[in-house]
Amino acid sequence: MVKKNIVILKETTYQKPTGIYGVIEKCVICKDKHIHAAEEGNVVAHCINLPRPTTYELVIDRNNKENLRLAKKYGIPLN
């Protein structure tokens, strides 16, 4: 079974021009918070607490109107 991580989109001023990144508030593997690319789909684990790579699903939270606005603004496809 593929584990799902819910992603919250955030704008960052660290990049010029302003870019976007994703935050996983609670990793399904280690239960910690991670910063990740703002994308959806099957991704090889980014969790630094894993001994070996595994694949699971990143899903952008569609119940968050700000996520939908940022996805549209930055052209992020919502699968």
BAVEX-389924 format. One record per residue (C-alpha): residue number from 1; residue in one letter; x, y, z. Coordinates in steps of 0.25 Angstrom, whole numbers, plus 5000, padded with zeros to 4 digits. Layout:
BEGIN
<r num="NUM" residuo="A" c1="X" c2="Y" c3="Z"/>
...
END
This chain:
BEGIN
<r num="1" residuo="M" c1="5000" c2="5000" c3="5000"/>
<r num="2" residuo="V" c1="5005" c2="5014" c3="4996"/>
<r num="3" residuo="K" c1="5006" c2="5023" c3="5008"/>
<r num="4" residuo="K" c1="5001" c2="5038" c3="5006"/>
<r num="5" residuo="N" c1="5007" c2="5050" c3="5011"/>
<r num="6" residuo="I" c1="4999" c2="5063" c3="5011"/>
<r num="7" residuo="V" c1="5006" c2="5075" c3="5005"/>
<r num="8" residuo="I" c1="5003" c2="5090" c3="5009"/>
<r num="9" residuo="L" c1="5008" c2="5100" c3="4999"/>
<r num="10" residuo="K" c1="5016" c2="5112" c3="5004"/>
<r num="11" residuo="E" c1="5022" c2="5124" c3="4996"/>
<r num="12" residuo="T" c1="5037" c2="5127" c3="5000"/>
<r num="13" residuo="T" c1="5045" c2="5139" c3="4998"/>
<r num="14" residuo="Y" c1="5058" c2="5131" c3="4999"/>
<r num="15" residuo="Q" c1="5058" c2="5130" c3="4984"/>
<r num="16" residuo="K" c1="5058" c2="5142" c3="4974"/>
<r num="17" residuo="P" c1="5048" c2="5143" c3="4968"/>
<r num="18" residuo="T" c1="5039" c2="5138" c3="4979"/>
<r num="19" residuo="G" c1="5037" c2="5123" c3="4978"/>
<r num="20" residuo="I" c1="5029" c2="5112" c3="4984"/>
<r num="21" residuo="Y" c1="5031" c2="5100" c3="4993"/>
<r num="22" residuo="G" c1="5023" c2="5089" c3="5000"/>
<r num="23" residuo="V" c1="5023" c2="5086" c3="5014"/>
<r num="24" residuo="I" c1="5019" c2="5072" c3="5019"/>
<r num="25" residuo="E" c1="5013" c2="5075" c3="5033"/>
<r num="26" residuo="K" c1="5014" c2="5061" c3="5038"/>
<r num="27" residuo="C" c1="5022" c2="5051" c3="5030"/>
<r num="28" residuo="V" c1="5015" c2="5037" c3="5029"/>
<r num="29" residuo="I" c1="5028" c2="5030" c3="5032"/>
<r num="30" residuo="C" c1="5035" c2="5038" c3="5043"/>
<r num="31" residuo="K" c1="5024" c2="5047" c3="5048"/>
<r num="32" residuo="D" c1="5033" c2="5059" c3="5047"/>
<r num="33" residuo="K" c1="5031" c2="5072" c3="5038"/>
<r num="34" residuo="H" c1="5038" c2="5072" c3="5024"/>
<r num="35" residuo="I" c1="5040" c2="5083" c3="5014"/>
<r num="36" residuo="H" c1="5039" c2="5077" c3="5000"/>
<r num="37" residuo="A" c1="5037" c2="5081" c3="4985"/>
<r num="38" residuo="A" c1="5023" c2="5086" c3="4982"/>
<r num="39" residuo="E" c1="5018" c2="5074" c3="4974"/>
<r num="40" residuo="E" c1="5009" c2="5062" c3="4975"/>
<r num="41" residuo="G" c1="5010" c2="5048" c3="4971"/>
<r num="42" residuo="N" c1="5019" c2="5036" c3="4974"/>
<r num="43" residuo="V" c1="5032" c2="5041" c3="4980"/>
<r num="44" residuo="V" c1="5044" c2="5033" c3="4985"/>
<r num="45" residuo="A" c1="5045" c2="5036" c3="5000"/>
<r num="46" residuo="H" c1="5051" c2="5049" c3="5004"/>
<r num="47" residuo="C" c1="5050" c2="5045" c3="5019"/>
<r num="48" residuo="I" c1="5065" c2="5046" c3="5024"/>
<r num="49" residuo="N" c1="5061" c2="5036" c3="5035"/>
<r num="50" residuo="L" c1="5059" c2="5024" c3="5025"/>
<r num="51" residuo="P" c1="5070" c2="5014" c3="5024"/>
<r num="52" residuo="R" c1="5067" c2="5011" c3="5009"/>
<r num="53" residuo="P" c1="5058" c2="5018" c3="4999"/>
<r num="54" residuo="T" c1="5043" c2="5015" c3="4998"/>
<r num="55" residuo="T" c1="5032" c2="5021" c3="4990"/>
<r num="56" residuo="Y" c1="5020" c2="5028" c3="4994"/>
<r num="57" residuo="E" c1="5010" c2="5038" c3="4990"/>
<r num="58" residuo="L" c1="5011" c2="5053" c3="4992"/>
<r num="59" residuo="V" c1="4997" c2="5060" c3="4991"/>
<r num="60" residuo="I" c1="4994" c2="5075" c3="4991"/>
<r num="61" residuo="D" c1="4983" c2="5078" c3="5001"/>
<r num="62" residuo="R" c1="4971" c2="5082" c3="4993"/>
<r num="63" residuo="N" c1="4963" c2="5086" c3="5005"/>
<r num="64" residuo="N" c1="4972" c2="5098" c3="5007"/>
<r num="65" residuo="K" c1="4968" c2="5110" c3="4998"/>
<r num="66" residuo="E" c1="4982" c2="5116" c3="4999"/>
<r num="67" residuo="N" c1="4988" c2="5103" c3="4993"/>
<r num="68" residuo="L" c1="4978" c2="5104" c3="4981"/>
<r num="69" residuo="R" c1="4982" c2="5119" c3="4979"/>
<r num="70" residuo="L" c1="4997" c2="5116" c3="4979"/>
<r num="71" residuo="A" c1="4996" c2="5104" c3="4970"/>
<r num="72" residuo="K" c1="4989" c2="5112" c3="4960"/>
<r num="73" residuo="K" c1="4998" c2="5124" c3="4961"/>
<r num="74" residuo="Y" c1="5011" c2="5115" c3="4960"/>
<r num="75" residuo="G" c1="5005" c2="5105" c3="4949"/>
<r num="76" residuo="I" c1="5006" c2="5093" c3="4958"/>
<r num="77" residuo="P" c1="4997" c2="5082" c3="4952"/>
<r num="78" residuo="L" c1="4988" c2="5076" c3="4962"/>
<r num="79" residuo="N" c1="4986" c2="5061" c3="4957"/>
END
